């Protein structure tokens, strides 16, 4: 079974999530919304945002590898099936990293 998660899915954030699938999905949303280098004492955590400020077609392509790498590194219970950018019509030009993942809890 696959799940879709984006950087905007933090509205349902719950600390100490007991449901394993929800915990993984929440962790992925945190990874996607955290720029690398912004967490004190944990500077390597998050997403490499080197695709920011590039033309949209270029940014969409450059975003795929950092998203896959960050999820692979920080949430090993998930396998990325697809990475695609979403956009919000109220914020033109803003890419929202979105992934389709499969979760492995065994």
C-alpha positions as CSV (number, residue, x, y, z in Angstrom):
1,X,0.0,0.0,0.0
2,X,1.3,3.4,-0.9
3,X,0.8,6.8,0.8
4,X,1.2,10.4,-0.4
5,X,3.0,12.9,1.9
6,X,3.9,16.5,1.3
7,X,5.8,19.2,3.2
8,X,2.4,20.8,4.1
9,X,1.1,17.8,6.0
10,X,2.4,19.1,9.4
11,X,-1.1,20.3,10.4
12,X,-1.7,16.9,12.0
13,X,1.5,16.8,13.9
14,X,1.3,14.7,17.1
15,X,4.2,14.2,19.4
16,X,4.8,10.6,20.5
17,X,2.6,9.2,17.8
18,X,1.8,5.6,18.7
19,X,0.5,4.4,15.4
20,X,3.5,3.2,13.4
21,X,2.3,4.2,9.9
22,X,1.2,7.6,11.1
23,X,4.6,8.1,12.8
24,X,6.4,7.3,9.5
25,X,4.2,9.6,7.5
26,X,4.7,12.4,10.1
27,X,8.4,11.9,10.1
28,X,8.5,12.2,6.3
29,X,6.5,15.5,6.4
30,X,9.0,16.9,8.9
31,X,11.9,15.9,6.7
32,X,10.3,17.5,3.6
33,X,9.6,20.8,5.5
34,X,12.9,21.2,7.2
35,X,15.7,22.8,5.3
36,X,19.1,21.1,5.9
37,X,21.2,23.1,8.3
38,X,18.4,24.7,10.3
39,X,18.3,22.2,13.2
40,X,20.8,23.2,15.9
41,X,23.2,20.3,16.9
42,X,21.7,18.3,14.1
43,X,22.7,20.3,11.0
44,X,22.6,17.4,8.6
45,X,18.9,16.7,9.2
46,X,16.4,17.8,6.6
47,X,16.2,18.5,2.9
48,X,19.0,20.0,0.7
49,X,17.3,23.1,-0.7
50,X,19.8,23.8,-3.4
51,X,16.9,23.7,-5.9
52,X,15.4,26.8,-4.4
53,X,15.5,30.0,-6.6
54,X,16.0,28.1,-9.8
55,X,13.5,28.3,-12.7
56,X,10.6,26.1,-12.0
57,X,11.3,23.4,-14.6
58,X,14.9,23.1,-13.4
59,X,13.9,23.1,-9.7
60,X,11.4,20.3,-10.3
61,X,14.2,18.1,-11.7
62,X,16.8,19.1,-9.1
63,X,14.3,18.5,-6.2
64,X,13.9,14.7,-6.9
65,X,17.4,13.5,-5.8
66,X,17.6,15.4,-2.5
67,X,14.1,14.3,-1.5
68,X,14.9,10.7,-2.2
69,X,18.2,10.9,-0.3
70,X,16.8,12.6,2.7
71,X,14.0,10.1,3.2
72,X,16.3,7.2,2.6
73,X,18.7,8.6,5.2
74,X,16.3,9.7,7.9
75,X,13.3,7.4,7.6
76,X,14.5,3.9,6.6
77,X,11.0,2.4,7.2
78,X,9.8,4.1,4.0
79,X,10.7,3.5,0.3
80,X,10.1,6.4,-2.1
81,X,8.1,5.3,-5.1
82,X,7.6,8.8,-6.7
83,X,8.6,12.4,-6.1
84,X,6.7,15.2,-7.6
85,X,6.2,18.9,-6.9
86,X,2.9,20.4,-6.0
87,X,2.1,24.0,-6.2
88,X,-0.4,26.2,-4.3
89,X,-2.3,28.6,-6.6
90,X,-2.3,31.2,-3.8
91,X,1.5,31.1,-3.7
92,X,2.7,31.2,-7.4
93,X,6.2,29.8,-7.9
94,X,6.4,27.9,-4.6
95,X,7.1,24.2,-5.0
96,X,5.8,21.8,-2.3
97,X,7.8,18.6,-2.2
98,X,5.4,15.7,-2.4
99,X,6.2,12.0,-2.3
100,X,4.5,8.7,-2.8
101,X,6.0,6.1,-0.3
102,X,5.6,2.6,0.7
103,X,6.0,1.7,4.4
104,X,7.8,-1.3,5.7
105,X,7.3,-1.9,9.4
106,X,8.8,-5.4,9.7
